[in-house]
Amino acid sequence: MKILIINGPNLNFTGKRETTVYGTVSFEEYLKKLQQRYAKARIDYFQSNIEGEIIDALQKAGFLYDGIILNAGGYTHSSVSIGDAVKLIDPPVVEVHISNIYGRESYRHTSLIAPHARGVVIGFGLSAYRLALESFLE
């Protein structure tokens, strides 16, 4: 099984920024653990702070992967275009968020991606990625 994890804006600073919200482990460190734990799956990773690059990655992944794990960061709440890209591709997408978006500012309570996603995992720290991955492997 081939899975692509796509992270959006500012998630390249996981482990450094707002550690009380996002923790102290970098995403790259966590990704290595996931790849070791699930060695039978191919887990690739893409990160961008640019909306169009995330859309391009989703469209390309639609022909190459069995599933996509997407943390669009702040674009979750503002990008109709990313939501549309999720809607038009074939592989299932699981939306993830490290923090509990419902326990944060009210503008974070709406996802433009969730209506088109297979499911959503919210508020379990970096373990949200593992839970999303397991949903594809079971």
Contacts in CASP RR format, 6 or more apart in sequence:
PFRMAT RR
TARGET T0000
AUTHOR 0000-0000-0000
METHOD contacts of the structure
MODEL  1
MKILIINGPNLNFTGKRETTVYGTVSFEEYLKKLQQRYAKARIDYFQSNI
EGEIIDALQKAGFLYDGIILNAGGYTHSSVSIGDAVKLIDPPVVEVHISN
IYGRESYRHTSLIAPHARGVVIGFGLSAYRLALESFLE
1 40 0 8 1.000
1 41 0 8 1.000
1 42 0 8 1.000
1 66 0 8 1.000
1 67 0 8 1.000
1 136 0 8 1.000
1 137 0 8 1.000
2 41 0 8 1.000
2 42 0 8 1.000
2 44 0 8 1.000
2 64 0 8 1.000
2 65 0 8 1.000
2 66 0 8 1.000
2 67 0 8 1.000
3 41 0 8 1.000
3 42 0 8 1.000
3 43 0 8 1.000
3 44 0 8 1.000
3 65 0 8 1.000
3 66 0 8 1.000
3 67 0 8 1.000
3 68 0 8 1.000
3 69 0 8 1.000
3 133 0 8 1.000
3 136 0 8 1.000
4 43 0 8 1.000
4 44 0 8 1.000
4 45 0 8 1.000
4 46 0 8 1.000
4 57 0 8 1.000
4 61 0 8 1.000
4 64 0 8 1.000
4 65 0 8 1.000
4 67 0 8 1.000
4 68 0 8 1.000
4 69 0 8 1.000
5 31 0 8 1.000
5 43 0 8 1.000
5 44 0 8 1.000
5 45 0 8 1.000
5 46 0 8 1.000
5 68 0 8 1.000
5 69 0 8 1.000
5 70 0 8 1.000
5 71 0 8 1.000
5 129 0 8 1.000
6 45 0 8 1.000
6 46 0 8 1.000
6 47 0 8 1.000
6 54 0 8 1.000
6 57 0 8 1.000
6 58 0 8 1.000
6 61 0 8 1.000
6 68 0 8 1.000
6 69 0 8 1.000
6 70 0 8 1.000
6 71 0 8 1.000
6 72 0 8 1.000
7 27 0 8 1.000
7 45 0 8 1.000
7 46 0 8 1.000
7 47 0 8 1.000
7 48 0 8 1.000
7 71 0 8 1.000
7 73 0 8 1.000
8 47 0 8 1.000
8 48 0 8 1.000
8 49 0 8 1.000
8 54 0 8 1.000
8 71 0 8 1.000
8 72 0 8 1.000
8 73 0 8 1.000
8 74 0 8 1.000
8 75 0 8 1.000
9 48 0 8 1.000
9 49 0 8 1.000
9 73 0 8 1.000
9 74 0 8 1.000
9 75 0 8 1.000
10 17 0 8 1.000
10 49 0 8 1.000
10 73 0 8 1.000
10 74 0 8 1.000
11 27 0 8 1.000
11 47 0 8 1.000
11 71 0 8 1.000
11 73 0 8 1.000
12 27 0 8 1.000
12 47 0 8 1.000
12 49 0 8 1.000
14 22 0 8 1.000
14 23 0 8 1.000
14 25 0 8 1.000
14 26 0 8 1.000
14 27 0 8 1.000
14 30 0 8 1.000
14 98 0 8 1.000
14 126 0 8 1.000
15 22 0 8 1.000
15 23 0 8 1.000
15 24 0 8 1.000
15 25 0 8 1.000
15 26 0 8 1.000
15 27 0 8 1.000
16 26 0 8 1.000
21 98 0 8 1.000
21 99 0 8 1.000
22 98 0 8 1.000
22 99 0 8 1.000
22 125 0 8 1.000
23 98 0 8 1.000
23 125 0 8 1.000
23 126 0 8 1.000
25 126 0 8 1.000
27 45 0 8 1.000
27 47 0 8 1.000
27 126 0 8 1.000
30 126 0 8 1.000
30 129 0 8 1.000
31 43 0 8 1.000
31 45 0 8 1.000
34 43 0 8 1.000
34 129 0 8 1.000
34 130 0 8 1.000
34 133 0 8 1.000
35 43 0 8 1.000
37 130 0 8 1.000
38 133 0 8 1.000
38 137 0 8 1.000
41 133 0 8 1.000
41 136 0 8 1.000
41 137 0 8 1.000
43 133 0 8 1.000
44 65 0 8 1.000
46 57 0 8 1.000
48 54 0 8 1.000
48 57 0 8 1.000
51 75 0 8 1.000
51 79 0 8 1.000
51 81 0 8 1.000
51 82 0 8 1.000
52 81 0 8 1.000
54 72 0 8 1.000
54 75 0 8 1.000
54 82 0 8 1.000
54 85 0 8 1.000
55 81 0 8 1.000
55 82 0 8 1.000
55 85 0 8 1.000
58 68 0 8 1.000
58 70 0 8 1.000
58 82 0 8 1.000
58 85 0 8 1.000
58 86 0 8 1.000
58 89 0 8 1.000
58 93 0 8 1.000
59 85 0 8 1.000
59 88 0 8 1.000
59 89 0 8 1.000
61 67 0 8 1.000
61 68 0 8 1.000
61 89 0 8 1.000
61 91 0 8 1.000
62 68 0 8 1.000
62 89 0 8 1.000
62 90 0 8 1.000
62 91 0 8 1.000
65 91 0 8 1.000
66 91 0 8 1.000
66 136 0 8 1.000
67 91 0 8 1.000
67 92 0 8 1.000
67 93 0 8 1.000
67 94 0 8 1.000
67 136 0 8 1.000
68 89 0 8 1.000
68 91 0 8 1.000
68 92 0 8 1.000
68 93 0 8 1.000
68 94 0 8 1.000
69 93 0 8 1.000
69 94 0 8 1.000
69 96 0 8 1.000
69 129 0 8 1.000
69 132 0 8 1.000
69 133 0 8 1.000
70 86 0 8 1.000
70 93 0 8 1.000
70 94 0 8 1.000
70 95 0 8 1.000
70 96 0 8 1.000
70 113 0 8 1.000
70 117 0 8 1.000
71 95 0 8 1.000
71 96 0 8 1.000
71 97 0 8 1.000
71 98 0 8 1.000
71 128 0 8 1.000
71 129 0 8 1.000
72 79 0 8 1.000
72 82 0 8 1.000
72 95 0 8 1.000
72 113 0 8 1.000
73 97 0 8 1.000
74 108 0 8 1.000
75 82 0 8 1.000
76 82 0 8 1.000
76 95 0 8 1.000
76 97 0 8 1.000
76 101 0 8 1.000
76 108 0 8 1.000
76 111 0 8 1.000
76 112 0 8 1.000
76 113 0 8 1.000
77 107 0 8 1.000
77 108 0 8 1.000
77 110 0 8 1.000
77 111 0 8 1.000
77 112 0 8 1.000
78 112 0 8 1.000
79 112 0 8 1.000
79 113 0 8 1.000
80 112 0 8 1.000
82 112 0 8 1.000
82 113 0 8 1.000
83 112 0 8 1.000
83 113 0 8 1.000
83 116 0 8 1.000
84 116 0 8 1.000
86 93 0 8 1.000
86 113 0 8 1.000
86 116 0 8 1.000
86 117 0 8 1.000
87 116 0 8 1.000
92 117 0 8 1.000
92 118 0 8 1.000
92 136 0 8 1.000
93 113 0 8 1.000
93 116 0 8 1.000
93 117 0 8 1.000
93 118 0 8 1.000
94 117 0 8 1.000
94 118 0 8 1.000
94 119 0 8 1.000
94 120 0 8 1.000
94 121 0 8 1.000
94 132 0 8 1.000
94 135 0 8 1.000
94 136 0 8 1.000
95 111 0 8 1.000
95 113 0 8 1.000
95 114 0 8 1.000
95 117 0 8 1.000
95 119 0 8 1.000
95 120 0 8 1.000
95 121 0 8 1.000
96 120 0 8 1.000
96 121 0 8 1.000
96 122 0 8 1.000
96 128 0 8 1.000
96 129 0 8 1.000
96 131 0 8 1.000
96 132 0 8 1.000
97 120 0 8 1.000
97 121 0 8 1.000
97 122 0 8 1.000
97 123 0 8 1.000
97 128 0 8 1.000
98 123 0 8 1.000
98 124 0 8 1.000
98 125 0 8 1.000
98 126 0 8 1.000
98 128 0 8 1.000
99 122 0 8 1.000
99 123 0 8 1.000
99 125 0 8 1.000
100 122 0 8 1.000
100 123 0 8 1.000
101 108 0 8 1.000
101 109 0 8 1.000
101 111 0 8 1.000
101 122 0 8 1.000
101 123 0 8 1.000
102 108 0 8 1.000
102 109 0 8 1.000
102 122 0 8 1.000
111 120 0 8 1.000
114 120 0 8 1.000
118 135 0 8 1.000
119 135 0 8 1.000
121 128 0 8 1.000
121 131 0 8 1.000
121 132 0 8 1.000
121 135 0 8 1.000
122 128 0 8 1.000
124 131 0 8 1.000
END
